[in-house]
Structure formats: structure tokens, C-alpha cells
């Protein structure tokens, strides 16, 4: 399996940070995404993650994304996925039992982003 490939751009006119991930987002490299997200918190108003290139994700990868989502929403910034989640990601979400259909108090009372809630 490949390692994590991470690229990002920040559109100054919209304040949108677009992050594209490919390969594996696992415990061995989840801190790379965490560092990028922490470093960009003050410089953007919206984050969009593109996970279509992910071949593997584990609980650590999901935890980093959930934590970042909460951090950005608490800072009154938007955080979401830019595309539909790939099968490799949805399978792990389902296997972990995270595909709940309840609202998320951090996401303006909308469903959790894993369940299709948009913010």
C-alpha cells in the first residue's frame, strides 16, 4: 500500500483551503494532516477535504478529521468534504459503527459530516 499523499491550496479570494488526500491515512501518518489543519486554522474560513484518492483509512485518520471538524466549527469556520466519500472510507465508517443518523451539536444541528451533513 502507498503512503499518504497530501496536497493543499488556499484560495485567497474565497478563503477556502482545499486539501486532497490519497493513499493511506493511518496512525503512522495522521499527524501530517493534523499539523496541516492546525497550521491553517487562522488563515482560512472554509476547509474542503477531497478523500477520493484514499485507499485506506483507520480510526486515527477518522479521529483527526472529526477533531479538525469540531475545531473549525467551534471557530465559526466551515469544514466539509468536497466530493462524495470513496468506498474505502464509507466501509470503515460503517465497520466502526459511525454511520449514525443523529444530529451533531457542533454542526449547526445538522447530521454529522460522515452522514452527509453539510455545513
N, C-alpha and C positions, 0 to 999 in steps of 0.2 A: 504494500500500500504506500501511497505517496504521503509526504508530509503536508503541512498546512501551507497553502499559498494565499497570501493576504495582500490585497491592494486597496488603495483608497484615494478618493479625490474629494475635495471640498469646493463646492460651487459658491463663490463669494457673493454672487447676486441673489441666491436663494438661501444661503446659509445651510445647505444640505450636504452632509457628509455621506458619501456613498462608499460602502465597504463591500468588497467582493471576496468571498472565501471559496477556496477549492481544496480538494484533498481530504485531509483528516483534521478535525477539530476535537482533540482529545486531551486528557490530563497532561500529557507531555508538552503540549504547546498552547493550551488555552490561555496562558498568561500573556502570550503575544497579542491576542485580541483584547484582553483586559487592559493591557498597557496602552494600546492604541485608543480605545474608548475613553479611558481616564484622561489621557492627554488631550483629547479633542473636546472635552465637556464644555470648556469655556469659549470655544471658537466656532461652535455651530449651533443652530437652533433645531435641527432635524437630522436624524440618522436613519438611513435606509440600508438594510443588510440584504445582500444577494447571496443566498446559500445554494444556488442551483448547482454549483460545482462541487459541493461537498459529497464525498463518497462515504464518509464515516463521521459520526459524532457520538460522544459519550456523555455521561451525566455531567462531567466537569465542563464540557463545552456548553451544554444547556444551561448550567448554573451561571456561567459568565454572561450569557445572553440575557437571562432573566434578571440578574443583578444589574446589568447595564440598563435594561429597560426601566427598571424601577428607579434607578439613579437619575436617568434622563427625565422621566416623567415627574419625579419629585422636584426637579429643577425647572419644571414647566416647559420642557422641550419634547419634541415628538420623537418617537422611536418605533420603527416598524420594519417589516420585510418589504423589499421592492418587488418581489416576484412570489409565485406560489412556492411552497416548500417542496423540495425533492423527496422522493420516496424514501431515500436513506434516512432522512430526518424525521419524516412522519412515522416511519416504522419504529424508531427509537422512542419517540414521544408516546406512541400507543403502548409499546412494551413497558415503559416506565409508569404507565397509568396517568400520564399528564394531560390526556385529551379530555379534560373535564369541560363541561358546558356551563360553567358558572361565570359570573362577572368577576372582574378584577378591580379591586378598590383603588389600585394605582393607575388604572387605565380608564379614567372617567366613567367608571361603572359599565364599561363595555366588556365583552369577553376577552379573556387573556389573548395576547397576540398569537400564541401557539394554536388557539382555536379559531383564528380568523378575525379577532377583534382588531379594528383599525383605529389608530389614534392620529 
